[in-house]
Amino acid sequence: MSVAAERIERLGDLAREATRAGDEERARYYVRLARRIAERNRLSLPRRFKRFTCDACDAYLVPGRNARVRLQDGHAVVTCDCGAHARYPYE
Ligand SMILES: [Zn+2]
């Protein structure tokens, strides 16, 4: 794994911890930083990162804290507190 990919993983962990601690602004900062690193290094974001971040407001989503997850027709529908939804195939 490249240094950039490791930083992205680490920022995802930090963002999750910040959200759990109630510091969502700090979590957004980590999410945005990780996205910038991915872009600059032409890396795709890890699946976990894509699924647990909000494309609309850059929040790191922690179900039960700032997001809801519903299962519907073989999909997981993740709703952020900002109101944005994202649908993913459920595995
Ligand atoms: Zn959001």
PDB file of the backbone (N, CA, C, O) and the ligand in Angstrom, with CONECT records:
HET     ZN  A 101       1
ATOM      1  N   MET A   1       0.851  -1.198   0.000  1.00  0.00           N
ATOM      2  CA  MET A   1       0.000   0.000   0.000  1.00  0.00           C
ATOM      3  C   MET A   1       0.880   1.240   0.000  1.00  0.00           C
ATOM      4  O   MET A   1       1.863   1.315   0.738  1.00  0.00           O
ATOM      5  N   SER A   2       0.525   2.204  -0.826  1.00  0.00           N
ATOM      6  CA  SER A   2       1.331   3.421  -0.921  1.00  0.00           C
ATOM      7  C   SER A   2       1.139   4.297   0.327  1.00  0.00           C
ATOM      8  O   SER A   2       0.199   4.119   1.102  1.00  0.00           O
ATOM      9  N   VAL A   3       2.057   5.237   0.483  1.00  0.00           N
ATOM     10  CA  VAL A   3       1.972   6.159   1.621  1.00  0.00           C
ATOM     11  C   VAL A   3       0.654   6.939   1.554  1.00  0.00           C
ATOM     12  O   VAL A   3      -0.010   7.143   2.571  1.00  0.00           O
ATOM     13  N   ALA A   4       0.289   7.371   0.342  1.00  0.00           N
ATOM     14  CA  ALA A   4      -0.955   8.142   0.192  1.00  0.00           C
ATOM     15  C   ALA A   4      -2.159   7.286   0.585  1.00  0.00           C
ATOM     16  O   ALA A   4      -3.062   7.764   1.272  1.00  0.00           O
ATOM     17  N   ALA A   5      -2.174   6.033   0.156  1.00  0.00           N
ATOM     18  CA  ALA A   5      -3.302   5.156   0.486  1.00  0.00           C
ATOM     19  C   ALA A   5      -3.383   4.932   1.992  1.00  0.00           C
ATOM     20  O   ALA A   5      -4.474   4.873   2.560  1.00  0.00           O
ATOM     21  N   GLU A   6      -2.227   4.809   2.632  1.00  0.00           N
ATOM     22  CA  GLU A   6      -2.209   4.638   4.093  1.00  0.00           C
ATOM     23  C   GLU A   6      -2.735   5.885   4.804  1.00  0.00           C
ATOM     24  O   GLU A   6      -3.447   5.792   5.804  1.00  0.00           O
ATOM     25  N   ARG A   7      -2.374   7.043   4.272  1.00  0.00           N
ATOM     26  CA  ARG A   7      -2.871   8.296   4.887  1.00  0.00           C
ATOM     27  C   ARG A   7      -4.380   8.384   4.763  1.00  0.00           C
ATOM     28  O   ARG A   7      -5.063   8.826   5.687  1.00  0.00           O
ATOM     29  N   ILE A   8      -4.895   7.963   3.621  1.00  0.00           N
ATOM     30  CA  ILE A   8      -6.344   8.007   3.411  1.00  0.00           C
ATOM     31  C   ILE A   8      -7.046   7.086   4.407  1.00  0.00           C
ATOM     32  O   ILE A   8      -8.053   7.459   5.009  1.00  0.00           O
ATOM     33  N   GLU A   9      -6.500   5.871   4.573  1.00  0.00           N
ATOM     34  CA  GLU A   9      -7.072   4.929   5.549  1.00  0.00           C
ATOM     35  C   GLU A   9      -7.085   5.546   6.948  1.00  0.00           C
ATOM     36  O   GLU A   9      -8.078   5.486   7.673  1.00  0.00           O
ATOM     37  N   ARG A  10      -5.963   6.129   7.290  1.00  0.00           N
ATOM     38  CA  ARG A  10      -5.792   6.708   8.618  1.00  0.00           C
ATOM     39  C   ARG A  10      -6.773   7.877   8.830  1.00  0.00           C
ATOM     40  O   ARG A  10      -7.371   8.013   9.897  1.00  0.00           O
ATOM     41  N   LEU A  11      -6.923   8.711   7.797  1.00  0.00           N
ATOM     42  CA  LEU A  11      -7.849   9.845   7.903  1.00  0.00           C
ATOM     43  C   LEU A  11      -9.288   9.362   8.055  1.00  0.00           C
ATOM     44  O   LEU A  11     -10.095   9.991   8.741  1.00  0.00           O
ATOM     45  N   GLY A  12      -9.603   8.235   7.406  1.00  0.00           N
ATOM     46  CA  GLY A  12     -10.937   7.659   7.572  1.00  0.00           C
ATOM     47  C   GLY A  12     -11.161   7.250   9.021  1.00  0.00           C
ATOM     48  O   GLY A  12     -12.227   7.494   9.587  1.00  0.00           O
ATOM     49  N   ASP A  13     -10.147   6.624   9.618  1.00  0.00           N
ATOM     50  CA  ASP A  13     -10.256   6.222  11.036  1.00  0.00           C
ATOM     51  C   ASP A  13     -10.413   7.447  11.938  1.00  0.00           C
ATOM     52  O   ASP A  13     -11.241   7.464  12.848  1.00  0.00           O
ATOM     53  N   LEU A  14      -9.603   8.468  11.666  1.00  0.00           N
ATOM     54  CA  LEU A  14      -9.663   9.683  12.489  1.00  0.00           C
ATOM     55  C   LEU A  14     -11.028  10.358  12.359  1.00  0.00           C
ATOM     56  O   LEU A  14     -11.580  10.862  13.337  1.00  0.00           O
ATOM     57  N   ALA A  15     -11.563  10.358  11.139  1.00  0.00           N
ATOM     58  CA  ALA A  15     -12.872  10.982  10.907  1.00  0.00           C
ATOM     59  C   ALA A  15     -13.956  10.230  11.674  1.00  0.00           C
ATOM     60  O   ALA A  15     -14.863  10.840  12.240  1.00  0.00           O
ATOM     61  N   ARG A  16     -13.855   8.906  11.689  1.00  0.00           N
ATOM     62  CA  ARG A  16     -14.853   8.118  12.423  1.00  0.00           C
ATOM     63  C   ARG A  16     -14.755   8.400  13.922  1.00  0.00           C
ATOM     64  O   ARG A  16     -15.767   8.563  14.604  1.00  0.00           O
ATOM     65  N   GLU A  17     -13.533   8.455  14.412  1.00  0.00           N
ATOM     66  CA  GLU A  17     -13.339   8.734  15.844  1.00  0.00           C
ATOM     67  C   GLU A  17     -13.852  10.123  16.200  1.00  0.00           C
ATOM     68  O   GLU A  17     -14.476  10.306  17.245  1.00  0.00           O
ATOM     69  N   ALA A  18     -13.590  11.107  15.332  1.00  0.00           N
ATOM     70  CA  ALA A  18     -14.041  12.478  15.601  1.00  0.00           C
ATOM     71  C   ALA A  18     -15.569  12.530  15.635  1.00  0.00           C
ATOM     72  O   ALA A  18     -16.155  13.199  16.485  1.00  0.00           O
ATOM     73  N   THR A  19     -16.208  11.816  14.701  1.00  0.00           N
ATOM     74  CA  THR A  19     -17.675  11.807  14.677  1.00  0.00           C
ATOM     75  C   THR A  19     -18.218  11.171  15.947  1.00  0.00           C
ATOM     76  O   THR A  19     -19.163  11.678  16.553  1.00  0.00           O
ATOM     77  N   ARG A  20     -17.609  10.049  16.347  1.00  0.00           N
ATOM     78  CA  ARG A  20     -18.061   9.381  17.576  1.00  0.00           C
ATOM     79  C   ARG A  20     -17.907  10.283  18.774  1.00  0.00           C
ATOM     80  O   ARG A  20     -18.708  10.231  19.708  1.00  0.00           O
ATOM     81  N   ALA A  21     -16.868  11.120  18.750  1.00  0.00           N
ATOM     82  CA  ALA A  21     -16.632  12.039  19.865  1.00  0.00           C
ATOM     83  C   ALA A  21     -17.512  13.282  19.759  1.00  0.00           C
ATOM     84  O   ALA A  21     -17.477  14.147  20.635  1.00  0.00           O
ATOM     85  N   GLY A  22     -18.307  13.372  18.681  1.00  0.00           N
ATOM     86  CA  GLY A  22     -19.228  14.496  18.536  1.00  0.00           C
ATOM     87  C   GLY A  22     -18.636  15.699  17.822  1.00  0.00           C
ATOM     88  O   GLY A  22     -19.275  16.748  17.737  1.00  0.00           O
ATOM     89  N   ASP A  23     -17.412  15.556  17.304  1.00  0.00           N
ATOM     90  CA  ASP A  23     -16.766  16.681  16.627  1.00  0.00           C
ATOM     91  C   ASP A  23     -16.887  16.505  15.115  1.00  0.00           C
ATOM     92  O   ASP A  23     -15.937  16.094  14.448  1.00  0.00           O
ATOM     93  N   GLU A  24     -18.065  16.821  14.588  1.00  0.00           N
ATOM     94  CA  GLU A  24     -18.322  16.553  13.175  1.00  0.00           C
ATOM     95  C   GLU A  24     -17.575  17.499  12.242  1.00  0.00           C
ATOM     96  O   GLU A  24     -17.273  17.138  11.104  1.00  0.00           O
ATOM     97  N   GLU A  25     -17.278  18.695  12.709  1.00  0.00           N
ATOM     98  CA  GLU A  25     -16.513  19.608  11.857  1.00  0.00           C
ATOM     99  C   GLU A  25     -15.105  19.082  11.627  1.00  0.00           C
ATOM    100  O   GLU A  25     -14.553  19.185  10.532  1.00  0.00           O
ATOM    101  N   ARG A  26     -14.540  18.521  12.679  1.00  0.00           N
ATOM    102  CA  ARG A  26     -13.208  17.960  12.554  1.00  0.00           C
ATOM    103  C   ARG A  26     -13.250  16.745  11.614  1.00  0.00           C
ATOM    104  O   ARG A  26     -12.342  16.539  10.809  1.00  0.00           O
ATOM    105  N   ALA A  27     -14.304  15.958  11.729  1.00  0.00           N
ATOM    106  CA  ALA A  27     -14.464  14.798  10.851  1.00  0.00           C
ATOM    107  C   ALA A  27     -14.528  15.247   9.388  1.00  0.00           C
ATOM    108  O   ALA A  27     -13.921  14.624   8.517  1.00  0.00           O
ATOM    109  N   ARG A  28     -15.265  16.329   9.122  1.00  0.00           N
ATOM    110  CA  ARG A  28     -15.362  16.847   7.749  1.00  0.00           C
ATOM    111  C   ARG A  28     -14.005  17.278   7.228  1.00  0.00           C
ATOM    112  O   ARG A  28     -13.672  17.062   6.063  1.00  0.00           O
ATOM    113  N   TYR A  29     -13.234  17.882   8.097  1.00  0.00           N
ATOM    114  CA  TYR A  29     -11.900  18.302   7.699  1.00  0.00           C
ATOM    115  C   TYR A  29     -11.080  17.080   7.266  1.00  0.00           C
ATOM    116  O   TYR A  29     -10.388  17.134   6.249  1.00  0.00           O
ATOM    117  N   TYR A  30     -11.149  15.998   8.013  1.00  0.00           N
ATOM    118  CA  TYR A  30     -10.400  14.785   7.653  1.00  0.00           C
ATOM    119  C   TYR A  30     -10.920  14.181   6.351  1.00  0.00           C
ATOM    120  O   TYR A  30     -10.145  13.718   5.514  1.00  0.00           O
ATOM    121  N   VAL A  31     -12.239  14.192   6.194  1.00  0.00           N
ATOM    122  CA  VAL A  31     -12.835  13.630   4.964  1.00  0.00           C
ATOM    123  C   VAL A  31     -12.372  14.424   3.745  1.00  0.00           C
ATOM    124  O   VAL A  31     -11.992  13.846   2.727  1.00  0.00           O
ATOM    125  N   ARG A  32     -12.406  15.741   3.854  1.00  0.00           N
ATOM    126  CA  ARG A  32     -11.996  16.579   2.722  1.00  0.00           C
ATOM    127  C   ARG A  32     -10.523  16.396   2.410  1.00  0.00           C
ATOM    128  O   ARG A  32     -10.126  16.344   1.246  1.00  0.00           O
ATOM    129  N   LEU A  33      -9.719  16.299   3.452  1.00  0.00           N
ATOM    130  CA  LEU A  33      -8.282  16.101   3.260  1.00  0.00           C
ATOM    131  C   LEU A  33      -8.027  14.770   2.552  1.00  0.00           C
ATOM    132  O   LEU A  33      -7.226  14.701   1.620  1.00  0.00           O
ATOM    133  N   ALA A  34      -8.704  13.726   2.993  1.00  0.00           N
ATOM    134  CA  ALA A  34      -8.523  12.407   2.371  1.00  0.00           C
ATOM    135  C   ALA A  34      -8.937  12.448   0.904  1.00  0.00           C
ATOM    136  O   ALA A  34      -8.268  11.856   0.057  1.00  0.00           O
ATOM    137  N   ARG A  35     -10.027  13.137   0.598  1.00  0.00           N
ATOM    138  CA  ARG A  35     -10.467  13.240  -0.804  1.00  0.00           C
ATOM    139  C   ARG A  35      -9.432  13.961  -1.649  1.00  0.00           C
ATOM    140  O   ARG A  35      -9.161  13.578  -2.787  1.00  0.00           O
ATOM    141  N   ARG A  36      -8.852  15.022  -1.068  1.00  0.00           N
ATOM    142  CA  ARG A  36      -7.830  15.769  -1.811  1.00  0.00           C
ATOM    143  C   ARG A  36      -6.606  14.902  -2.083  1.00  0.00           C
ATOM    144  O   ARG A  36      -6.047  14.934  -3.179  1.00  0.00           O
ATOM    145  N   ILE A  37      -6.194  14.131  -1.088  1.00  0.00           N
ATOM    146  CA  ILE A  37      -5.027  13.260  -1.263  1.00  0.00           C
ATOM    147  C   ILE A  37      -5.315  12.231  -2.359  1.00  0.00           C
ATOM    148  O   ILE A  37      -4.460  11.957  -3.201  1.00  0.00           O
ATOM    149  N   ALA A  38      -6.517  11.667  -2.342  1.00  0.00           N
ATOM    150  CA  ALA A  38      -6.893  10.671  -3.353  1.00  0.00           C
ATOM    151  C   ALA A  38      -6.836  11.290  -4.745  1.00  0.00           C
ATOM    152  O   ALA A  38      -6.324  10.688  -5.689  1.00  0.00           O
ATOM    153  N   GLU A  39      -7.370  12.498  -4.853  1.00  0.00           N
ATOM    154  CA  GLU A  39      -7.411  13.165  -6.150  1.00  0.00           C
ATOM    155  C   GLU A  39      -5.999  13.453  -6.654  1.00  0.00           C
ATOM    156  O   GLU A  39      -5.666  13.191  -7.809  1.00  0.00           O
ATOM    157  N   ARG A  40      -5.197  13.986  -5.777  1.00  0.00           N
ATOM    158  CA  ARG A  40      -3.852  14.376  -6.162  1.00  0.00           C
ATOM    159  C   ARG A  40      -3.007  13.159  -6.568  1.00  0.00           C
ATOM    160  O   ARG A  40      -2.123  13.256  -7.420  1.00  0.00           O
ATOM    161  N   ASN A  41      -3.297  12.031  -5.947  1.00  0.00           N
ATOM    162  CA  ASN A  41      -2.506  10.827  -6.236  1.00  0.00           C
ATOM    163  C   ASN A  41      -3.217   9.878  -7.188  1.00  0.00           C
ATOM    164  O   ASN A  41      -2.753   8.765  -7.436  1.00  0.00           O
ATOM    165  N   ARG A  42      -4.350  10.329  -7.717  1.00  0.00           N
ATOM    166  CA  ARG A  42      -5.173   9.514  -8.626  1.00  0.00           C
ATOM    167  C   ARG A  42      -5.469   8.140  -8.029  1.00  0.00           C
ATOM    168  O   ARG A  42      -5.373   7.110  -8.696  1.00  0.00           O
ATOM    169  N   LEU A  43      -5.829   8.168  -6.758  1.00  0.00           N
ATOM    170  CA  LEU A  43      -6.225   6.931  -6.089  1.00  0.00           C
ATOM    171  C   LEU A  43      -7.736   6.933  -5.965  1.00  0.00           C
ATOM    172  O   LEU A  43      -8.355   7.990  -5.840  1.00  0.00           O
ATOM    173  N   SER A  44      -8.335   5.740  -6.000  1.00  0.00           N
ATOM    174  CA  SER A  44      -9.763   5.737  -5.689  1.00  0.00           C
ATOM    175  C   SER A  44      -9.895   5.548  -4.183  1.00  0.00           C
ATOM    176  O   SER A  44      -9.067   4.899  -3.544  1.00  0.00           O
ATOM    177  N   LEU A  45     -10.940   6.123  -3.642  1.00  0.00           N
ATOM    178  CA  LEU A  45     -11.137   6.029  -2.197  1.00  0.00           C
ATOM    179  C   LEU A  45     -11.568   4.607  -1.839  1.00  0.00           C
ATOM    180  O   LEU A  45     -12.271   3.957  -2.613  1.00  0.00           O
ATOM    181  N   PRO A  46     -11.149   4.126  -0.675  1.00  0.00           N
ATOM    182  CA  PRO A  46     -11.582   2.787  -0.259  1.00  0.00           C
ATOM    183  C   PRO A  46     -13.115   2.730  -0.187  1.00  0.00           C
ATOM    184  O   PRO A  46     -13.767   3.733   0.104  1.00  0.00           O
ATOM    185  N   ARG A  47     -13.671   1.562  -0.450  1.00  0.00           N
ATOM    186  CA  ARG A  47     -15.124   1.405  -0.469  1.00  0.00           C
ATOM    187  C   ARG A  47     -15.752   1.856   0.847  1.00  0.00           C
ATOM    188  O   ARG A  47     -16.783   2.528   0.857  1.00  0.00           O
ATOM    189  N   ARG A  48     -15.121   1.479   1.948  1.00  0.00           N
ATOM    190  CA  ARG A  48     -15.640   1.847   3.266  1.00  0.00           C
ATOM    191  C   ARG A  48     -15.741   3.373   3.393  1.00  0.00           C
ATOM    192  O   ARG A  48     -16.704   3.910   3.940  1.00  0.00           O
ATOM    193  N   PHE A  49     -14.719   4.044   2.871  1.00  0.00           N
ATOM    194  CA  PHE A  49     -14.691   5.502   2.941  1.00  0.00           C
ATOM    195  C   PHE A  49     -15.829   6.098   2.117  1.00  0.00           C
ATOM    196  O   PHE A  49     -16.524   7.011   2.563  1.00  0.00           O
ATOM    197  N   LYS A  50     -16.008   5.559   0.894  1.00  0.00           N
ATOM    198  CA  LYS A  50     -17.069   6.072   0.014  1.00  0.00           C
ATOM    199  C   LYS A  50     -18.441   5.878   0.639  1.00  0.00           C
ATOM    200  O   LYS A  50     -19.306   6.749   0.547  1.00  0.00           O
ATOM    201  N   ARG A  51     -18.633   4.719   1.279  1.00  0.00           N
ATOM    202  CA  ARG A  51     -19.964   4.427   1.810  1.00  0.00           C
ATOM    203  C   ARG A  51     -20.283   5.185   3.073  1.00  0.00           C
ATOM    204  O   ARG A  51     -21.448   5.460   3.363  1.00  0.00           O
ATOM    205  N   PHE A  52     -19.263   5.521   3.820  1.00  0.00           N
ATOM    206  CA  PHE A  52     -19.531   6.171   5.103  1.00  0.00           C
ATOM    207  C   PHE A  52     -19.150   7.634   5.117  1.00  0.00           C
ATOM    208  O   PHE A  52     -18.826   8.204   6.159  1.00  0.00           O
ATOM    209  N   THR A  53     -19.196   8.242   3.916  1.00  0.00           N
ATOM    210  CA  THR A  53     -19.049   9.691   3.873  1.00  0.00           C
ATOM    211  C   THR A  53     -20.214  10.242   3.057  1.00  0.00           C
ATOM    212  O   THR A  53     -20.709   9.588   2.139  1.00  0.00           O
ATOM    213  N   CYS A  54     -20.640  11.447   3.401  1.00  0.00           N
ATOM    214  CA  CYS A  54     -21.757  12.076   2.694  1.00  0.00           C
ATOM    215  C   CYS A  54     -21.206  12.927   1.557  1.00  0.00           C
ATOM    216  O   CYS A  54     -20.364  13.799   1.774  1.00  0.00           O
ATOM    217  N   ASP A  55     -21.694  12.665   0.324  1.00  0.00           N
ATOM    218  CA  ASP A  55     -21.223  13.451  -0.818  1.00  0.00           C
ATOM    219  C   ASP A  55     -21.713  14.888  -0.758  1.00  0.00           C
ATOM    220  O   ASP A  55     -21.113  15.783  -1.353  1.00  0.00           O
ATOM    221  N   ALA A  56     -22.802  15.103  -0.041  1.00  0.00           N
ATOM    222  CA  ALA A  56     -23.385  16.441  -0.007  1.00  0.00           C
ATOM    223  C   ALA A  56     -22.683  17.350   0.999  1.00  0.00           C
ATOM    224  O   ALA A  56     -22.440  18.522   0.710  1.00  0.00           O
ATOM    225  N   CYS A  57     -22.355  16.817   2.186  1.00  0.00           N
ATOM    226  CA  CYS A  57     -21.813  17.713   3.221  1.00  0.00           C
ATOM    227  C   CYS A  57     -20.475  17.239   3.787  1.00  0.00           C
ATOM    228  O   CYS A  57     -19.954  17.838   4.728  1.00  0.00           O
ATOM    229  N   ASP A  58     -19.911  16.159   3.217  1.00  0.00           N
ATOM    230  CA  ASP A  58     -18.590  15.655   3.614  1.00  0.00           C
ATOM    231  C   ASP A  58     -18.536  15.096   5.038  1.00  0.00           C
ATOM    232  O   ASP A  58     -17.448  14.897   5.580  1.00  0.00           O
ATOM    233  N   ALA A  59     -19.684  14.842   5.642  1.00  0.00           N
ATOM    234  CA  ALA A  59     -19.678  14.245   6.982  1.00  0.00           C
ATOM    235  C   ALA A  59     -19.194  12.801   6.905  1.00  0.00           C
ATOM    236  O   ALA A  59     -19.424  12.115   5.909  1.00  0.00           O
ATOM    237  N   TYR A  60     -18.533  12.350   7.942  1.00  0.00           N
ATOM    238  CA  TYR A  60     -18.220  10.928   8.060  1.00  0.00           C
ATOM    239  C   TYR A  60     -19.400  10.301   8.798  1.00  0.00           C
ATOM    240  O   TYR A  60     -19.717  10.698   9.920  1.00  0.00           O
ATOM    241  N   LEU A  61     -20.042   9.332   8.174  1.00  0.00           N
ATOM    242  CA  LEU A  61     -21.305   8.819   8.699  1.00  0.00           C
ATOM    243  C   LEU A  61     -21.107   7.651   9.648  1.00  0.00           C
ATOM    244  O   LEU A  61     -20.463   6.655   9.318  1.00  0.00           O
ATOM    245  N   VAL A  62     -21.673   7.798  10.827  1.00  0.00           N
ATOM    246  CA  VAL A  62     -21.673   6.723  11.803  1.00  0.00           C
ATOM    247  C   VAL A  62     -23.139   6.403  12.099  1.00  0.00           C
ATOM    248  O   VAL A  62     -23.822   7.178  12.769  1.00  0.00           O
ATOM    249  N   PRO A  63     -23.627   5.251  11.595  1.00  0.00           N
ATOM    250  CA  PRO A  63     -25.031   4.904  11.819  1.00  0.00           C
ATOM    251  C   PRO A  63     -25.376   4.937  13.304  1.00  0.00           C
ATOM    252  O   PRO A  63     -24.632   4.409  14.130  1.00  0.00           O
ATOM    253  N   GLY A  64     -26.498   5.554  13.639  1.00  0.00           N
ATOM    254  CA  GLY A  64     -26.899   5.662  15.034  1.00  0.00           C
ATOM    255  C   GLY A  64     -26.407   6.944  15.669  1.00  0.00           C
ATOM    256  O   GLY A  64     -26.844   7.337  16.751  1.00  0.00           O
ATOM    257  N   ARG A  65     -25.486   7.587  14.970  1.00  0.00           N
ATOM    258  CA  ARG A  65     -24.952   8.853  15.498  1.00  0.00           C
ATOM    259  C   ARG A  65     -25.393  10.022  14.601  1.00  0.00           C
ATOM    260  O   ARG A  65     -26.091  10.934  15.044  1.00  0.00           O
ATOM    261  N   ASN A  66     -24.972   9.970  13.345  1.00  0.00           N
ATOM    262  CA  ASN A  66     -25.363  11.058  12.440  1.00  0.00           C
ATOM    263  C   ASN A  66     -25.904  10.526  11.107  1.00  0.00           C
ATOM    264  O   ASN A  66     -25.999  11.258  10.122  1.00  0.00           O
ATOM    265  N   ALA A  67     -26.256   9.239  11.103  1.00  0.00           N
ATOM    266  CA  ALA A  67     -26.772   8.638   9.872  1.00  0.00           C
ATOM    267  C   ALA A  67     -27.731   7.513  10.209  1.00  0.00           C
ATOM    268  O   ALA A  67     -27.647   6.904  11.275  1.00  0.00           O
ATOM    269  N   ARG A  68     -28.656   7.242   9.275  1.00  0.00           N
ATOM    270  CA  ARG A  68     -29.548   6.102   9.424  1.00  0.00           C
ATOM    271  C   ARG A  68     -29.339   5.176   8.250  1.00  0.00           C
ATOM    272  O   ARG A  68     -29.089   5.630   7.133  1.00  0.00           O
ATOM    273  N   VAL A  69     -29.437   3.892   8.488  1.00  0.00           N
ATOM    274  CA  VAL A  69     -29.303   2.915   7.410  1.00  0.00           C
ATOM    275  C   VAL A  69     -30.582   2.088   7.362  1.00  0.00           C
ATOM    276  O   VAL A  69     -31.001   1.518   8.369  1.00  0.00           O
ATOM    277  N   ARG A  70     -31.193   2.026   6.193  1.00  0.00           N
ATOM    278  CA  ARG A  70     -32.362   1.167   6.001  1.00  0.00           C
ATOM    279  C   ARG A  70     -32.045   0.161   4.923  1.00  0.00           C
ATOM    280  O   ARG A  70     -31.307   0.456   3.983  1.00  0.00           O
ATOM    281  N   LEU A  71     -32.598  -1.023   5.054  1.00  0.00           N
ATOM    282  CA  LEU A  71     -32.427  -2.020   4.000  1.00  0.00           C
ATOM    283  C   LEU A  71     -33.700  -2.037   3.175  1.00  0.00           C
ATOM    284  O   LEU A  71     -34.804  -2.102   3.715  1.00  0.00           O
ATOM    285  N   GLN A  72     -33.534  -1.979   1.871  1.00  0.00           N
ATOM    286  CA  GLN A  72     -34.682  -1.863   0.986  1.00  0.00           C
ATOM    287  C   GLN A  72     -34.371  -2.509  -0.349  1.00  0.00           C
ATOM    288  O   GLN A  72     -33.434  -2.105  -1.039  1.00  0.00           O
ATOM    289  N   ASP A  73     -35.146  -3.503  -0.711  1.00  0.00           N
ATOM    290  CA  ASP A  73     -35.004  -4.154  -2.018  1.00  0.00           C
ATOM    291  C   ASP A  73     -33.561  -4.517  -2.348  1.00  0.00           C
ATOM    292  O   ASP A  73     -33.080  -4.239  -3.446  1.00  0.00           O
ATOM    293  N   GLY A  74     -32.887  -5.128  -1.411  1.00  0.00           N
ATOM    294  CA  GLY A  74     -31.508  -5.536  -1.685  1.00  0.00           C
ATOM    295  C   GLY A  74     -30.512  -4.392  -1.686  1.00  0.00           C
ATOM    296  O   GLY A  74     -29.358  -4.571  -2.078  1.00  0.00           O
ATOM    297  N   HIS A  75     -30.951  -3.210  -1.246  1.00  0.00           N
ATOM    298  CA  HIS A  75     -30.033  -2.084  -1.153  1.00  0.00           C
ATOM    299  C   HIS A  75     -29.988  -1.576   0.279  1.00  0.00           C
ATOM    300  O   HIS A  75     -30.948  -1.703   1.038  1.00  0.00           O
ATOM    301  N   ALA A  76     -28.854  -1.003   0.620  1.00  0.00           N
ATOM    302  CA  ALA A  76     -28.765  -0.261   1.874  1.00  0.00           C
ATOM    303  C   ALA A  76     -28.939   1.207   1.503  1.00  0.00           C
ATOM    304  O   ALA A  76     -28.239   1.722   0.631  1.00  0.00           O
ATOM    305  N   VAL A  77     -29.873   1.874   2.168  1.00  0.00           N
ATOM    306  CA  VAL A  77     -30.073   3.302   1.923  1.00  0.00           C
ATOM    307  C   VAL A  77     -29.550   4.038   3.146  1.00  0.00           C
ATOM    308  O   VAL A  77     -30.081   3.900   4.248  1.00  0.00           O
ATOM    309  N   VAL A  78     -28.505   4.818   2.933  1.00  0.00           N
ATOM    310  CA  VAL A  78     -27.878   5.556   4.024  1.00  0.00           C
ATOM    311  C   VAL A  78     -28.351   6.998   3.961  1.00  0.00           C
ATOM    312  O   VAL A  78     -28.210   7.660   2.933  1.00  0.00           O
ATOM    313  N   THR A  79     -28.912   7.483   5.059  1.00  0.00           N
ATOM    314  CA  THR A  79     -29.395   8.862   5.108  1.00  0.00           C
ATOM    315  C   THR A  79     -28.558   9.644   6.108  1.00  0.00           C
ATOM    316  O   THR A  79     -28.462   9.285   7.281  1.00  0.00           O
ATOM    317  N   CYS A  80     -27.960  10.709   5.622  1.00  0.00           N
ATOM    318  CA  CYS A  80     -27.155  11.593   6.466  1.00  0.00           C
ATOM    319  C   CYS A  80     -28.081  12.540   7.218  1.00  0.00           C
ATOM    320  O   CYS A  80     -29.207  12.778   6.782  1.00  0.00           O
ATOM    321  N   ASP A  81     -27.630  13.073   8.321  1.00  0.00           N
ATOM    322  CA  ASP A  81     -28.409  14.063   9.062  1.00  0.00           C
ATOM    323  C   ASP A  81     -28.710  15.306   8.225  1.00  0.00           C
ATOM    324  O   ASP A  81     -29.665  16.026   8.520  1.00  0.00           O
ATOM    325  N   CYS A  82     -27.908  15.571   7.182  1.00  0.00           N
ATOM    326  CA  CYS A  82     -28.172  16.735   6.326  1.00  0.00           C
ATOM    327  C   CYS A  82     -29.320  16.479   5.374  1.00  0.00           C
ATOM    328  O   CYS A  82     -29.785  17.401   4.702  1.00  0.00           O
ATOM    329  N   GLY A  83     -29.794  15.220   5.303  1.00  0.00           N
ATOM    330  CA  GLY A  83     -30.931  14.905   4.453  1.00  0.00           C
ATOM    331  C   GLY A  83     -30.567  14.172   3.172  1.00  0.00           C
ATOM    332  O   GLY A  83     -31.448  13.667   2.477  1.00  0.00           O
ATOM    333  N   ALA A  84     -29.276  14.109   2.852  1.00  0.00           N
ATOM    334  CA  ALA A  84     -28.856  13.423   1.622  1.00  0.00           C
ATOM    335  C   ALA A  84     -28.962  11.912   1.793  1.00  0.00           C
ATOM    336  O   ALA A  84     -28.688  11.382   2.870  1.00  0.00           O
ATOM    337  N   HIS A  85     -29.359  11.222   0.727  1.00  0.00           N
ATOM    338  CA  HIS A  85     -29.433   9.762   0.744  1.00  0.00           C
ATOM    339  C   HIS A  85     -28.381   9.195  -0.197  1.00  0.00           C
ATOM    340  O   HIS A  85     -27.992   9.839  -1.171  1.00  0.00           O
ATOM    341  N   ALA A  86     -27.932   8.000   0.101  1.00  0.00           N
ATOM    342  CA  ALA A  86     -27.108   7.275  -0.861  1.00  0.00           C
ATOM    343  C   ALA A  86     -27.558   5.819  -0.820  1.00  0.00           C
ATOM    344  O   ALA A  86     -27.860   5.294   0.252  1.00  0.00           O
ATOM    345  N   ARG A  87     -27.605   5.166  -1.977  1.00  0.00           N
ATOM    346  CA  ARG A  87     -28.030   3.771  -2.073  1.00  0.00           C
ATOM    347  C   ARG A  87     -26.866   2.907  -2.504  1.00  0.00           C
ATOM    348  O   ARG A  87     -26.122   3.258  -3.420  1.00  0.00           O
ATOM    349  N   TYR A  88     -26.715   1.781  -1.842  1.00  0.00           N
ATOM    350  CA  TYR A  88     -25.667   0.851  -2.219  1.00  0.00           C
ATOM    351  C   TYR A  88     -26.253  -0.549  -2.284  1.00  0.00           C
ATOM    352  O   TYR A  88     -27.154  -0.893  -1.519  1.00  0.00           O
ATOM    353  N   PRO A  89     -25.732  -1.354  -3.205  1.00  0.00           N
ATOM    354  CA  PRO A  89     -26.144  -2.754  -3.198  1.00  0.00           C
ATOM    355  C   PRO A  89     -25.765  -3.373  -1.860  1.00  0.00           C
ATOM    356  O   PRO A  89     -24.684  -3.110  -1.335  1.00  0.00           O
ATOM    357  N   TYR A  90     -26.633  -4.175  -1.322  1.00  0.00           N
ATOM    358  CA  TYR A  90     -26.388  -4.768  -0.008  1.00  0.00           C
ATOM    359  C   TYR A  90     -25.710  -6.115  -0.173  1.00  0.00           C
ATOM    360  O   TYR A  90     -26.137  -6.946  -0.975  1.00  0.00           O
ATOM    361  N   GLU A  91     -24.656  -6.321   0.590  1.00  0.00           N
ATOM    362  CA  GLU A  91     -23.960  -7.609   0.495  1.00  0.00           C
ATOM    363  C   GLU A  91     -24.131  -8.365   1.796  1.00  0.00           C
ATOM    364  O   GLU A  91     -23.624  -9.478   1.934  1.00  0.00           O
TER     365      GLU A  91
HETATM  366 ZN    ZN A 101     -24.678  15.022   4.635  1.00  0.00          ZN2+
END
